[in-house]
Amino acid sequence: MNTLISPAAGNHISRLGSHPSHSSALSHKWLSVLLAVLFVPAVVQAADWPMPGLAPMDLPPAQAQLLADQYGIEVMSLRLSSAGYMADFRYRILDPAKAAPLMDKSVKPYLLDPASGAKFTVPTYAKVGALRAVTAAPLANRTYFILFSNAGRYLEPGSTVTVVIGDIKLENIKVL
């Protein structure tokens, strides 16, 4: 138990948890609990959300139908994020069986910029792995993502690229 001396009266006043290490440990514990309570449900929900404000990308009807029929996906968007240093590709799975090749961890997706010939890859980090959603059992009507590096900020809104995932080539995808 720690004590504080009141400067006015000169008497001792005891306070539980007034030691800096106690209050720091308590505040870190409560901060961790608060963050877990606030953010874990949001992250869990984000993984399962249908993205209500995001409509499918405006692709030519024939291309959109081909993607749905052949690959079981619907392209939602390709947007720049992280101050333009990342390209965030979102797609919704319509048919999990047809879309299964997209989830193969051994496949290394990339973007091709036909205008410059530049190739943009998915960053992979030792602790978190590749910045893309992969699962052994993809679910229908769920939106998945792939983040591509745009380190030199070569891609700009309006650029048209090709998304390559294994043997799958999604051409003429416009960066928003």
N, C-alpha and C positions, 0 to 999 in steps of 0.2 A: 504494500500500500504506500502510495506517495503522499507527501504532505506539501502544502504550500503555505508560505507565511504571508499573512495579510499585512501590507505595509502600514496601514493606518493603525490597527490595534496591536500588531505584534503577536497575535495569537496564531495557532496552527489550525488550518482548515484542511481536512483530508478529502481527497477526490479519487475515486476509483477510475483507473484507466487514464490518468493524467500524464503518465510517463510517455514520452514521445514514441517509444517502441510499441507500447500498448495501443495507443490511438492509431498509429500507422497500420499496425496489423489488423485492428478492427476495421478501419476505414477501407483497407484493401479487400478484406473479406466481404464487407457489405457492398463495395463497389463491384466485386466479382459476381455476387449474387444478383445485384440489380441489373448488371449487363446481361447475365444469363436469362433472367426473367424477361427482359425487354427484347433482346435480340435473337435468342434461339427460336422462339416461335416465328419471328419474321423470316429467318433464314429457312426454316422448315417449310413455311408457307411459300416462300419464293421458289423453292425447288418444285413445288406442285401447282403453281399458279397457272391459270390459263392466259395470263397477260391480257386483261380485259381491254386496255386502251390500244393494243397493238394489233392492227389488221394485217393480213398477209400482204407481202410486197406486191406492188403493181407490176406483174410480169405479163408478157403476152399470153393470152389464154392457152395457146398451143403448148408453150413452154411450161406453164403451170400444170397443165393436164399431164404432160409427159413426166414431170417430176413426181406427181402423185401416182401415176400408173406404174412407172418403172422403178422408182426409188421409195415410194411410200412416204414422201415428205412434202411439206409446204414451206417455202421460204418466207420467213417473217420479216427479217431485216438484216442489213449490213450497215452498221453505224460506227462512226469513230467515237472512241471513248478515251478516258485517261488523258485528257488534254490533247487528243489527236495521236497519241503514241500507241494506241491499240485499235484494232478493227474488230468489232463485236458482231459475229455472225449468229443469228438466231433462226432456228427452224423448228417446225412442229411436225411430230411424227403422226402420220395418218394410218400407216400399216407397219406395225413393228417387225413383221417377218421380212418385208422388202427393205426396211431401213436398217436391219441388223448390220450390214457391212459398214455403215457409218460409225458404229460403236466399237469397231475393232481397235483395240489399244495399240496393235503393232502398226497400224496405218498412220502415216504422218501427213495430216492435212496441210495445205498451203494455199495461198492466193497467188494468182498470176495477174500482173498488170500488163495487158497486151500493148498498151501505148509505149511503155518503157522497157518491157521485158523483165521487170523486177519480180522477184519471188519473195513472198512474205510468209514466214513459218509461224508455228505455234510455239511460244516460249515454254520450256520445260525446266522446272526447278527441282532440286534434290528433295526438298521437304514436301512440296505439294504436287509435284508431277507436272504433267502437261495441263495447260490452261484450257481445258475442254471437258465437256460433260460426256462421260462414257459409262455404260452400264451393260451388264450381261443380258438383262431383260428390259429392253426399251418398252415404254408404255405408250399406247395410242393417246392422241390428243394432249400430249405433254410437249412443252417447248424445251429444247436443248440449246446449248451454246458452244461456240468455239471462239477463242480469242486469238487473234493473229497480231504479231508484232508489227508496228509501223514506226520503228525506231527513228528513221530519218524523216518521218512525217511526209513521205512521198505521196501517200494516198490522201485525197482531199474529197470533200463532198462533191458528188457529181461524177467521180471517177467510175469507170466501168471495168469490172474485174471478172476473172474466172476463179471459182472456188473448186479446188481439186481435193477429193477425199478418196484415196486409193484409185480405183478405176472410174470413179464417178466424177464427172466434170459438169459443174453448173456454170454455164456461160452467161455473159451479159448481165451480171448482177451489179446493180448500181449502188454505190456508197452513198448513204444518206447523211 
